[in-house]
């Protein structure tokens, strides 16, 4: 099965939704966005990430899988989430049997929908992410610590380095593709080049 999607991965507040929106606005493809509100565990997870990670990550991963499966297959999808990022979350919080169960679920998902055409990895420091988290001021994110962000970023980088598929790394701290037109054009040109 040929892949028809781009997945965007990066730490919390690294710019995933902003980039997906930019790509859709510039006719690269159709964006699909994570609807974290429908995951019944996400609020509890952000308050105590280590305690509720299994049910949270299994649910998010299955939501992502379902959202990808139900899209029209001849349209390039731009996901503001990534199964690779789901895996990175699981990697820092699950151990032993729960980790094996999660990995088996993920393996089955990839058998069904295969790997993405391109993964865009948004590189951003934990310090900058924390500044952005505080700036957007979501109640549920007030307990997120710099240590948690560093663990997640480290886990994600390890997962990215293991991949054998096409990955484009963009420094989302250096390039302001939210409001700087020159940076937007540069990032769009990079992505178009990788898709050709």
TIRO-2110 file (N, C-alpha, C; in Angstrom, 1 decimal):
// TIRO-2110
0.9, -1.2, 0.0, N, 1, A
0.0, 0.0, 0.0, CA, 1, A
0.9, 1.2, 0.0, C, 1, A
0.6, 2.1, -1.0, N, 2, A
1.4, 3.4, -1.0, CA, 2, A
0.9, 4.4, 0.0, C, 2, A
1.9, 5.0, 0.7, N, 3, A
1.5, 6.0, 1.7, CA, 3, A
1.0, 7.3, 1.1, C, 3, A
0.0, 7.9, 1.7, N, 4, A
-0.5, 9.2, 1.1, CA, 4, A
-0.5, 10.3, 2.2, C, 4, A
0.5, 10.2, 3.2, N, 5, A
0.4, 11.2, 4.2, CA, 5, A
1.8, 11.7, 4.7, C, 5, A
1.8, 12.9, 5.2, N, 6, A
2.9, 13.5, 5.9, CA, 6, A
2.5, 13.5, 7.4, C, 6, A
3.4, 13.1, 8.2, N, 7, A
3.2, 13.2, 9.7, CA, 7, A
4.2, 14.2, 10.2, C, 7, A
3.7, 15.1, 11.1, N, 8, A
4.5, 16.1, 11.7, CA, 8, A
4.7, 15.7, 13.1, C, 8, A
6.0, 15.6, 13.5, N, 9, A
6.3, 15.3, 14.9, CA, 9, A
7.2, 16.3, 15.5, C, 9, A
7.1, 16.4, 16.8, N, 10, A
7.9, 17.4, 17.6, CA, 10, A
7.4, 17.4, 19.0, C, 10, A
8.1, 18.0, 19.9, N, 11, A
7.7, 18.1, 21.3, CA, 11, A
6.4, 19.0, 21.4, C, 11, A
6.0, 19.1, 22.6, N, 12, A
4.8, 19.9, 23.0, CA, 12, A
5.1, 21.4, 22.6, C, 12, A
4.2, 22.0, 21.9, N, 13, A
4.4, 23.4, 21.5, CA, 13, A
5.5, 23.7, 20.5, C, 13, A
5.9, 22.7, 19.8, N, 14, A
7.0, 22.8, 18.8, CA, 14, A
6.5, 23.4, 17.5, C, 14, A
5.2, 23.5, 17.2, N, 15, A
4.7, 24.1, 16.0, CA, 15, A
4.0, 23.2, 15.1, C, 15, A
3.5, 22.0, 15.5, N, 16, A
2.9, 21.0, 14.7, CA, 16, A
1.7, 21.5, 14.0, C, 16, A
0.7, 22.0, 14.8, N, 17, A
-0.5, 22.5, 14.2, CA, 17, A
-0.3, 23.7, 13.3, C, 17, A
0.6, 24.6, 13.7, N, 18, A
0.9, 25.7, 12.9, CA, 18, A
1.4, 25.3, 11.5, C, 18, A
2.3, 24.3, 11.5, N, 19, A
2.9, 23.9, 10.2, CA, 19, A
1.8, 23.2, 9.4, C, 19, A
1.0, 22.3, 10.0, N, 20, A
0.0, 21.6, 9.2, CA, 20, A
-1.0, 22.6, 8.6, C, 20, A
-1.3, 23.7, 9.3, N, 21, A
-2.2, 24.7, 8.8, CA, 21, A
-1.6, 25.4, 7.6, C, 21, A
-0.3, 25.8, 7.8, N, 22, A
0.4, 26.5, 6.7, CA, 22, A
0.5, 25.6, 5.4, C, 22, A
0.7, 24.3, 5.6, N, 23, A
0.8, 23.4, 4.4, CA, 23, A
-0.5, 23.3, 3.7, C, 23, A
-1.6, 23.3, 4.5, N, 24, A
-2.9, 23.2, 3.9, CA, 24, A
-3.3, 24.5, 3.2, C, 24, A
-3.0, 25.6, 3.8, N, 25, A
-3.3, 26.9, 3.2, CA, 25, A
-2.5, 27.1, 1.9, C, 25, A
-1.4, 26.4, 1.7, N, 26, A
-0.6, 26.6, 0.5, CA, 26, A
-0.7, 25.4, -0.4, C, 26, A
-1.9, 24.7, -0.3, N, 27, A
-2.3, 23.6, -1.2, CA, 27, A
-1.3, 22.4, -1.3, C, 27, A
-0.6, 22.2, -0.2, N, 28, A
0.3, 21.0, -0.2, CA, 28, A
-0.5, 19.7, -0.1, C, 28, A
-1.6, 19.8, 0.7, N, 29, A
-2.5, 18.7, 1.0, CA, 29, A
-3.6, 19.1, 1.9, C, 29, A
-4.3, 18.1, 2.4, N, 30, A
-5.4, 18.3, 3.4, CA, 30, A
-4.9, 18.0, 4.8, C, 30, A
-5.1, 18.9, 5.7, N, 31, A
-4.7, 18.8, 7.1, CA, 31, A
-5.7, 18.0, 7.9, C, 31, A
-5.3, 17.1, 8.7, N, 32, A
-6.1, 16.5, 9.7, CA, 32, A
-5.5, 16.8, 11.1, C, 32, A
-6.3, 17.2, 12.0, N, 33, A
-5.8, 17.7, 13.3, CA, 33, A
-6.2, 16.8, 14.4, C, 33, A
-5.3, 16.6, 15.4, N, 34, A
-5.5, 15.8, 16.5, CA, 34, A
-6.6, 16.5, 17.4, C, 34, A
-7.6, 15.7, 17.7, N, 35, A
-8.7, 16.2, 18.6, CA, 35, A
-8.5, 15.6, 20.0, C, 35, A
-7.6, 16.2, 20.7, N, 36, A
-7.3, 15.7, 22.0, CA, 36, A
-8.4, 15.7, 23.0, C, 36, A
-9.4, 16.6, 22.8, N, 37, A
-10.5, 16.7, 23.7, CA, 37, A
-11.3, 15.4, 23.8, C, 37, A
-11.3, 14.6, 22.8, N, 38, A
-12.2, 13.4, 22.8, CA, 38, A
-11.5, 12.2, 23.5, C, 38, A
-10.2, 12.4, 23.8, N, 39, A
-9.5, 11.4, 24.6, CA, 39, A
-9.9, 11.6, 26.1, C, 39, A
-10.5, 10.6, 26.7, N, 40, A
-11.0, 10.8, 28.1, CA, 40, A
-9.9, 10.9, 29.1, C, 40, A
-8.7, 10.6, 28.7, N, 41, A
-7.6, 10.5, 29.7, CA, 41, A
-6.6, 11.6, 29.6, C, 41, A
-6.7, 12.5, 28.6, N, 42, A
-5.6, 13.5, 28.4, CA, 42, A
-5.5, 14.5, 29.5, C, 42, A
-6.5, 14.9, 30.1, N, 43, A
-6.4, 15.9, 31.3, CA, 43, A
-5.7, 15.2, 32.4, C, 43, A
-6.1, 14.0, 32.8, N, 44, A
-5.4, 13.3, 33.9, CA, 44, A
-3.9, 13.0, 33.5, C, 44, A
-3.7, 12.8, 32.2, N, 45, A
-2.3, 12.5, 31.8, CA, 45, A
-1.4, 13.7, 32.1, C, 45, A
-1.9, 14.9, 31.7, N, 46, A
-1.1, 16.1, 31.8, CA, 46, A
-0.8, 16.5, 33.3, C, 46, A
-1.8, 16.1, 34.1, N, 47, A
-1.6, 16.4, 35.6, CA, 47, A
-0.6, 15.4, 36.2, C, 47, A
-0.6, 14.1, 35.7, N, 48, A
0.3, 13.1, 36.2, CA, 48, A
0.7, 12.2, 35.1, C, 48, A
1.6, 12.7, 34.2, N, 49, A
2.0, 11.9, 33.0, CA, 49, A
2.4, 10.5, 33.2, C, 49, A
3.2, 10.2, 34.3, N, 50, A
3.7, 8.9, 34.5, CA, 50, A
2.6, 7.9, 34.9, C, 50, A
1.5, 8.4, 35.6, N, 51, A
0.5, 7.5, 36.1, CA, 51, A
-0.5, 7.0, 35.1, C, 51, A
-0.8, 7.9, 34.1, N, 52, A
-1.9, 7.6, 33.1, CA, 52, A
-1.4, 7.4, 31.7, C, 52, A
-0.2, 7.1, 31.5, N, 53, A
0.4, 7.1, 30.2, CA, 53, A
-0.2, 6.0, 29.3, C, 53, A
-0.4, 4.8, 29.9, N, 54, A
-0.8, 3.6, 29.0, CA, 54, A
-2.1, 3.9, 28.4, C, 54, A
-3.1, 4.2, 29.2, N, 55, A
-4.5, 4.4, 28.6, CA, 55, A
-4.5, 5.6, 27.7, C, 55, A
-3.7, 6.6, 28.0, N, 56, A
-3.7, 7.8, 27.2, CA, 56, A
-3.1, 7.6, 25.9, C, 56, A
-1.9, 6.9, 25.9, N, 57, A
-1.2, 6.7, 24.6, CA, 57, A
-1.9, 5.7, 23.7, C, 57, A
-2.4, 4.6, 24.3, N, 58, A
-3.2, 3.6, 23.4, CA, 58, A
-4.3, 4.3, 22.8, C, 58, A
-5.1, 5.2, 23.5, N, 59, A
-6.2, 5.9, 23.0, CA, 59, A
-5.8, 6.9, 21.9, C, 59, A
-4.8, 7.7, 22.1, N, 60, A
-4.3, 8.6, 21.1, CA, 60, A
-3.9, 7.9, 19.9, C, 60, A
-3.1, 6.8, 20.0, N, 61, A
-2.6, 6.1, 18.9, CA, 61, A
-3.7, 5.5, 18.1, C, 61, A
-4.8, 4.9, 18.7, N, 62, A
-5.9, 4.4, 18.0, CA, 62, A
-6.7, 5.5, 17.3, C, 62, A
-6.8, 6.6, 18.0, N, 63, A
-7.5, 7.8, 17.4, CA, 63, A
-6.8, 8.2, 16.1, C, 63, A
-5.5, 8.3, 16.2, N, 64, A
-4.7, 8.7, 15.0, CA, 64, A
-4.8, 7.7, 13.9, C, 64, A
-4.7, 6.5, 14.2, N, 65, A
-4.9, 5.4, 13.3, CA, 65, A
-6.3, 5.5, 12.6, C, 65, A
-7.3, 5.7, 13.3, N, 66, A
-8.7, 5.7, 12.8, CA, 66, A
-8.8, 7.0, 11.9, C, 66, A
-8.3, 8.1, 12.3, N, 67, A
-8.4, 9.3, 11.5, CA, 67, A
-7.7, 9.2, 10.2, C, 67, A
-6.6, 8.5, 10.2, N, 68, A
-5.8, 8.3, 8.9, CA, 68, A
-6.6, 7.3, 8.0, C, 68, A
-7.1, 6.2, 8.6, N, 69, A
-7.8, 5.2, 7.8, CA, 69, A
-9.1, 5.7, 7.1, C, 69, A
-9.8, 6.7, 7.8, N, 70, A
-11.1, 7.1, 7.2, CA, 70, A
-11.0, 8.2, 6.2, C, 70, A
-9.7, 8.7, 5.9, N, 71, A
-9.6, 9.7, 4.9, CA, 71, A
-9.6, 9.2, 3.5, C, 71, A
-9.9, 10.1, 2.5, N, 72, A
-9.8, 9.7, 1.1, CA, 72, A
-8.4, 9.4, 0.7, C, 72, A
-8.2, 8.2, 0.1, N, 73, A
-6.8, 7.7, -0.1, CA, 73, A
-6.1, 8.5, -1.2, C, 73, A
-6.7, 9.2, -2.1, N, 74, A
-6.0, 9.8, -3.2, CA, 74, A
-5.7, 11.3, -2.9, C, 74, A
-5.9, 11.7, -1.6, N, 75, A
-5.5, 13.0, -1.1, CA, 75, A
-4.3, 12.9, -0.2, C, 75, A
-3.3, 13.8, -0.4, N, 76, A
-2.2, 13.9, 0.5, CA, 76, A
-2.6, 14.4, 1.8, C, 76, A
-2.5, 13.6, 2.8, N, 77, A
-2.9, 14.0, 4.2, CA, 77, A
-1.7, 14.7, 4.9, C, 77, A
-2.0, 15.7, 5.7, N, 78, A
-1.0, 16.3, 6.5, CA, 78, A
-1.5, 16.2, 7.9, C, 78, A
-0.8, 15.3, 8.7, N, 79, A
-1.2, 15.1, 10.1, CA, 79, A
-0.4, 16.0, 11.0, C, 79, A
-1.2, 16.7, 11.9, N, 80, A
-0.4, 17.5, 12.9, CA, 80, A
0.0, 16.6, 14.1, C, 80, A
0.0, 15.4, 13.9, N, 81, A
0.5, 14.4, 14.9, CA, 81, A
1.3, 13.3, 14.2, C, 81, A
1.9, 12.4, 15.0, N, 82, A
2.7, 11.4, 14.4, CA, 82, A
2.6, 10.1, 15.2, C, 82, A
2.5, 9.0, 14.6, N, 83, A
2.6, 7.7, 15.3, CA, 83, A
4.0, 7.6, 15.9, C, 83, A
5.0, 8.2, 15.3, N, 84, A
6.4, 8.2, 15.9, CA, 84, A
6.4, 9.0, 17.2, C, 84, A
5.7, 10.1, 17.3, N, 85, A
5.6, 10.8, 18.6, CA, 85, A
4.8, 10.0, 19.6, C, 85, A
3.8, 9.3, 19.2, N, 86, A
3.0, 8.5, 20.1, CA, 86, A
4.0, 7.4, 20.7, C, 86, A
4.8, 6.9, 19.8, N, 87, A
5.8, 5.9, 20.3, CA, 87, A
6.8, 6.5, 21.3, C, 87, A
7.2, 7.7, 21.0, N, 88, A
8.2, 8.4, 21.9, CA, 88, A
7.6, 8.6, 23.3, C, 88, A
6.3, 9.0, 23.3, N, 89, A
5.6, 9.1, 24.6, CA, 89, A
5.6, 7.8, 25.4, C, 89, A
5.2, 6.7, 24.6, N, 90, A
5.1, 5.4, 25.2, CA, 90, A
6.5, 4.9, 25.7, C, 90, A
7.5, 5.3, 25.0, N, 91, A
8.9, 4.9, 25.3, CA, 91, A
9.4, 5.5, 26.7, C, 91, A
8.9, 6.6, 27.0, N, 92, A
9.3, 7.2, 28.3, CA, 92, A
8.5, 6.8, 29.5, C, 92, A
7.3, 6.2, 29.2, N, 93, A
6.4, 6.0, 30.4, CA, 93, A
6.1, 4.5, 30.6, C, 93, A
6.2, 3.7, 29.6, N, 94, A
5.8, 2.3, 29.7, CA, 94, A
7.0, 1.4, 29.9, C, 94, A
6.7, 0.3, 30.6, N, 95, A
7.8, -0.7, 30.8, CA, 95, A
7.2, -2.1, 30.8, C, 95, A
8.0, -3.0, 30.5, N, 96, A
7.7, -4.5, 30.6, CA, 96, A
6.4, -4.8, 29.7, C, 96, A
5.4, -5.4, 30.3, N, 97, A
4.3, -5.9, 29.6, CA, 97, A
3.5, -4.8, 28.8, C, 97, A
3.3, -3.6, 29.5, N, 98, A
2.5, -2.6, 28.9, CA, 98, A
3.3, -2.0, 27.6, C, 98, A
4.6, -1.9, 27.7, N, 99, A
5.3, -1.5, 26.6, CA, 99, A
5.2, -2.5, 25.4, C, 99, A
5.3, -3.8, 25.7, N, 100, A
5.2, -4.8, 24.7, CA, 100, A
3.8, -4.8, 24.0, C, 100, A
2.8, -4.6, 24.9, N, 101, A
1.4, -4.5, 24.3, CA, 101, A
1.3, -3.3, 23.4, C, 101, A
1.8, -2.2, 23.8, N, 102, A
1.7, -1.0, 23.0, CA, 102, A
2.5, -1.2, 21.7, C, 102, A
3.6, -1.7, 21.8, N, 103, A
4.5, -1.9, 20.6, CA, 103, A
3.8, -2.9, 19.6, C, 103, A
3.1, -3.9, 20.1, N, 104, A
2.4, -4.8, 19.2, CA, 104, A
1.2, -4.1, 18.5, C, 104, A
0.5, -3.3, 19.3, N, 105, A
-0.5, -2.5, 18.6, CA, 105, A
0.0, -1.6, 17.5, C, 105, A
1.1, -0.9, 17.8, N, 106, A
1.7, -0.1, 16.8, CA, 106, A
2.2, -0.8, 15.6, C, 106, A
2.8, -2.0, 15.8, N, 107, A
3.2, -2.8, 14.7, CA, 107, A
2.0, -3.2, 13.8, C, 107, A
0.9, -3.6, 14.4, N, 108, A
-0.3, -4.0, 13.6, CA, 108, A
-0.8, -2.8, 12.8, C, 108, A
-0.8, -1.6, 13.4, N, 109, A
-1.2, -0.4, 12.7, CA, 109, A
-0.4, -0.1, 11.5, C, 109, A
1.0, -0.2, 11.6, N, 110, A
1.8, 0.0, 10.5, CA, 110, A
1.6, -1.1, 9.4, C, 110, A
1.3, -2.3, 9.8, N, 111, A
1.0, -3.3, 8.8, CA, 111, A
-0.2, -2.9, 7.9, C, 111, A
-1.2, -2.2, 8.5, N, 112, A
-2.4, -1.8, 7.9, CA, 112, A
-2.2, -0.5, 7.0, C, 112, A
-1.7, 0.5, 7.6, N, 113, A
-1.6, 1.8, 6.9, CA, 113, A
-0.2, 2.2, 6.5, C, 113, A
0.8, 1.3, 6.7, N, 114, A
2.2, 1.5, 6.3, CA, 114, A
2.7, 2.8, 6.9, C, 114, A
4.0, 3.1, 6.6, N, 115, A
4.7, 4.3, 7.1, CA, 115, A
4.3, 5.5, 6.2, C, 115, A
4.5, 6.7, 6.8, N, 116, A
4.1, 7.9, 6.0, CA, 116, A
5.1, 8.1, 4.9, C, 116, A
4.7, 8.9, 3.9, N, 117, A
5.5, 9.3, 2.8, CA, 117, A
6.7, 10.2, 3.3, C, 117, A
6.4, 11.0, 4.3, N, 118, A
7.4, 11.9, 4.8, CA, 118, A
7.1, 12.2, 6.3, C, 118, A
8.1, 12.2, 7.1, N, 119, A
7.9, 12.7, 8.5, CA, 119, A
8.7, 14.0, 8.6, C, 119, A
8.0, 15.0, 9.1, N, 120, A
8.6, 16.3, 9.3, CA, 120, A
8.9, 16.4, 10.8, C, 120, A
10.1, 16.5, 11.2, N, 121, A
10.5, 16.5, 12.6, CA, 121, A
10.8, 18.0, 13.0, C, 121, A
10.0, 18.5, 13.9, N, 122, A
10.3, 19.9, 14.3, CA, 122, A
11.2, 19.9, 15.6, C, 122, A
12.3, 20.4, 15.3, N, 123, A
13.3, 20.4, 16.4, CA, 123, A
13.1, 21.7, 17.2, C, 123, A
13.0, 21.6, 18.5, N, 124, A
12.8, 22.8, 19.3, CA, 124, A
13.3, 22.5, 20.7, C, 124, A
14.0, 23.4, 21.4, N, 125, A
14.5, 23.1, 22.7, CA, 125, A
13.4, 23.1, 23.7, C, 125, A
13.6, 22.3, 24.8, N, 126, A
12.7, 22.2, 25.9, CA, 126, A
12.4, 23.6, 26.5, C, 126, A
13.4, 24.4, 26.6, N, 127, A
13.3, 25.8, 27.2, CA, 127, A
12.3, 26.6, 26.4, C, 127, A
12.4, 26.6, 25.0, N, 128, A
11.5, 27.3, 24.2, CA, 128, A
10.1, 26.8, 24.2, C, 128, A
10.0, 25.4, 24.2, N, 129, A
8.7, 24.8, 24.3, CA, 129, A
8.0, 25.3, 25.6, C, 129, A
8.7, 25.3, 26.7, N, 130, A
8.1, 25.7, 28.0, CA, 130, A
7.6, 27.2, 27.9, C, 130, A
8.4, 28.0, 27.3, N, 131, A
8.0, 29.4, 27.1, CA, 131, A
6.7, 29.5, 26.3, C, 131, A
6.6, 28.7, 25.2, N, 132, A
5.4, 28.7, 24.4, CA, 132, A
4.2, 28.1, 25.2, C, 132, A
4.4, 27.1, 25.9, N, 133, A
3.4, 26.5, 26.7, CA, 133, A
2.8, 27.5, 27.7, C, 133, A
3.7, 28.2, 28.4, N, 134, A
3.2, 29.3, 29.3, CA, 134, A
2.5, 30.4, 28.6, C, 134, A
3.0, 30.7, 27.4, N, 135, A
2.3, 31.8, 26.6, CA, 135, A
0.9, 31.4, 26.2, C, 135, A
0.7, 30.2, 25.7, N, 136, A
-0.6, 29.8, 25.3, CA, 136, A
-1.6, 29.6, 26.5, C, 136, A
-1.0, 29.4, 27.7, N, 137, A
-1.8, 29.4, 28.9, CA, 137, A
-3.0, 28.5, 28.9, C, 137, A
-2.8, 27.2, 28.6, N, 138, A
-3.8, 26.2, 28.7, CA, 138, A
-3.8, 25.7, 30.1, C, 138, A
-5.0, 25.7, 30.8, N, 139, A
-5.0, 25.2, 32.2, CA, 139, A
-4.4, 23.8, 32.4, C, 139, A
-4.7, 22.9, 31.4, N, 140, A
-4.3, 21.6, 31.6, CA, 140, A
-2.8, 21.4, 31.5, C, 140, A
-2.1, 22.3, 30.9, N, 141, A
-0.7, 22.2, 30.7, CA, 141, A
0.2, 22.8, 31.8, C, 141, A
-0.4, 23.3, 32.8, N, 142, A
0.3, 24.1, 33.9, CA, 142, A
1.3, 23.2, 34.6, C, 142, A
1.0, 21.9, 34.7, N, 143, A
1.9, 21.0, 35.4, CA, 143, A
3.1, 20.4, 34.6, C, 143, A
3.1, 20.8, 33.4, N, 144, A
4.2, 20.2, 32.5, CA, 144, A
5.6, 20.8, 32.9, C, 144, A
6.5, 20.0, 33.2, N, 145, A
7.8, 20.4, 33.7, CA, 145, A
8.9, 20.4, 32.6, C, 145, A
9.9, 21.1, 32.8, N, 146, A
11.1, 21.1, 31.9, CA, 146, A
11.7, 19.7, 31.8, C, 146, A
11.7, 19.0, 32.9, N, 147, A
12.2, 17.6, 32.9, CA, 147, A
11.4, 16.7, 32.0, C, 147, A
10.1, 16.8, 32.1, N, 148, A
9.2, 16.0, 31.2, CA, 148, A
9.4, 16.3, 29.7, C, 148, A
9.5, 17.6, 29.4, N, 149, A
9.8, 18.0, 28.0, CA, 149, A
11.1, 17.5, 27.5, C, 149, A
12.2, 17.6, 28.4, N, 150, A
13.5, 17.0, 28.0, CA, 150, A
13.4, 15.5, 27.7, C, 150, A
12.7, 14.8, 28.6, N, 151, A
12.6, 13.4, 28.4, CA, 151, A
11.9, 13.0, 27.1, C, 151, A
10.8, 13.8, 26.8, N, 152, A
10.0, 13.5, 25.6, CA, 152, A
10.9, 13.8, 24.4, C, 152, A
11.6, 15.0, 24.4, N, 153, A
12.4, 15.4, 23.2, CA, 153, A
13.5, 14.4, 23.0, C, 153, A
14.1, 13.9, 24.1, N, 154, A
15.2, 12.9, 23.9, CA, 154, A
14.7, 11.6, 23.4, C, 154, A
13.5, 11.2, 23.9, N, 155, A
12.9, 9.9, 23.4, CA, 155, A
12.5, 10.1, 21.9, C, 155, A
12.0, 11.2, 21.5, N, 156, A
11.6, 11.5, 20.1, CA, 156, A
12.8, 11.5, 19.2, C, 156, A
13.9, 12.1, 19.6, N, 157, A
15.1, 12.2, 18.8, CA, 157, A
15.6, 10.8, 18.6, C, 157, A
15.6, 9.9, 19.6, N, 158, A
16.0, 8.5, 19.5, CA, 158, A
15.2, 7.8, 18.5, C, 158, A
13.9, 8.0, 18.5, N, 159, A
13.0, 7.3, 17.6, CA, 159, A
13.2, 7.8, 16.1, C, 159, A
13.4, 9.1, 16.0, N, 160, A
13.7, 9.7, 14.7, CA, 160, A
15.0, 9.1, 14.1, C, 160, A
16.0, 9.0, 14.9, N, 161, A
17.3, 8.5, 14.5, CA, 161, A
17.3, 7.0, 14.1, C, 161, A
16.3, 6.3, 14.6, N, 162, A
16.1, 4.9, 14.2, CA, 162, A
15.4, 4.7, 12.9, C, 162, A
14.8, 5.7, 12.4, N, 163, A
13.9, 5.5, 11.2, CA, 163, A
14.7, 5.3, 9.9, C, 163, A
14.2, 4.5, 9.0, N, 164, A
14.8, 4.3, 7.7, CA, 164, A
13.9, 5.0, 6.6, C, 164, A
12.9, 5.7, 7.0, N, 165, A
12.1, 6.4, 6.0, CA, 165, A
12.5, 7.9, 5.9, C, 165, A
11.9, 8.6, 4.9, N, 166, A
12.3, 10.0, 4.7, CA, 166, A
11.9, 10.9, 5.8, C, 166, A
12.9, 11.6, 6.4, N, 167, A
12.6, 12.5, 7.5, CA, 167, A
13.2, 13.9, 7.1, C, 167, A
12.4, 14.9, 7.3, N, 168, A
12.9, 16.3, 7.1, CA, 168, A
12.9, 17.0, 8.5, C, 168, A
14.1, 17.4, 8.9, N, 169, A
14.2, 18.1, 10.2, CA, 169, A
14.2, 19.6, 10.0, C, 169, A
13.3, 20.3, 10.7, N, 170, A
13.2, 21.7, 10.6, CA, 170, A
13.3, 22.3, 12.0, C, 170, A
14.2, 23.3, 12.2, N, 171, A
14.4, 23.9, 13.5, CA, 171, A
13.3, 24.9, 13.7, C, 171, A
12.3, 24.6, 14.5, N, 172, A
11.1, 25.5, 14.6, CA, 172, A
11.4, 26.6, 15.6, C, 172, A
12.5, 26.5, 16.2, N, 173, A
12.9, 27.6, 17.1, CA, 173, A
13.6, 28.7, 16.3, C, 173, A
14.4, 28.3, 15.3, N, 174, A
15.1, 29.2, 14.4, CA, 174, A
14.2, 29.8, 13.3, C, 174, A
13.3, 29.0, 12.8, N, 175, A
12.4, 29.4, 11.7, CA, 175, A
11.0, 29.7, 12.2, C, 175, A
10.6, 30.9, 12.1, N, 176, A
9.3, 31.3, 12.6, CA, 176, A
8.3, 31.2, 11.5, C, 176, A
7.8, 30.0, 11.2, N, 177, A
6.8, 29.8, 10.1, CA, 177, A
5.4, 30.2, 10.6, C, 177, A
5.3, 30.7, 11.7, N, 178, A
4.0, 31.2, 12.2, CA, 178, A
3.7, 32.6, 11.7, C, 178, A
4.7, 33.5, 11.8, N, 179, A
4.4, 34.9, 11.4, CA, 179, A
5.4, 35.6, 10.5, C, 179, A
6.6, 34.9, 10.2, N, 180, A
7.6, 35.5, 9.4, CA, 180, A
7.5, 35.0, 8.0, C, 180, A
7.1, 35.9, 7.0, N, 181, A
6.9, 35.4, 5.7, CA, 181, A
8.1, 34.8, 5.0, C, 181, A
9.2, 35.3, 5.2, N, 182, A
10.5, 34.8, 4.6, CA, 182, A
10.7, 33.3, 5.1, C, 182, A
10.5, 33.1, 6.4, N, 183, A
10.6, 31.8, 7.0, CA, 183, A
9.6, 30.8, 6.5, C, 183, A
8.3, 31.3, 6.3, N, 184, A
7.3, 30.5, 5.8, CA, 184, A
7.7, 30.0, 4.4, C, 184, A
8.1, 30.9, 3.6, N, 185, A
8.5, 30.6, 2.2, CA, 185, A
9.6, 29.6, 2.1, C, 185, A
10.6, 29.8, 3.0, N, 186, A
11.8, 28.8, 3.1, CA, 186, A
11.3, 27.4, 3.5, C, 186, A
10.5, 27.3, 4.5, N, 187, A
10.0, 26.0, 5.0, CA, 187, A
9.2, 25.4, 4.0, C, 187, A
8.3, 26.1, 3.3, N, 188, A
7.5, 25.5, 2.2, CA, 188, A
8.3, 25.0, 1.1, C, 188, A
9.4, 25.7, 0.7, N, 189, A
10.3, 25.3, -0.4, CA, 189, A
11.0, 24.0, 0.0, C, 189, A
11.4, 23.9, 1.3, N, 190, A
12.1, 22.7, 1.8, CA, 190, A
11.2, 21.5, 1.7, C, 190, A
9.9, 21.7, 2.1, N, 191, A
9.0, 20.6, 2.1, CA, 191, A
8.6, 20.1, 0.7, C, 191, A
8.4, 21.1, -0.2, N, 192, A
8.1, 20.8, -1.6, CA, 192, A
9.2, 20.0, -2.2, C, 192, A
10.5, 20.4, -1.9, N, 193, A
11.6, 19.7, -2.4, CA, 193, A
11.7, 18.2, -1.9, C, 193, A
11.3, 18.0, -0.7, N, 194, A
11.4, 16.6, -0.1, CA, 194, A
10.2, 15.8, -0.7, C, 194, A
9.2, 16.4, -1.1, N, 195, A
8.0, 15.6, -1.6, CA, 195, A
8.2, 15.2, -3.1, C, 195, A
9.1, 15.9, -3.8, N, 196, A
9.4, 15.6, -5.2, CA, 196, A
10.3, 14.4, -5.4, C, 196, A
END
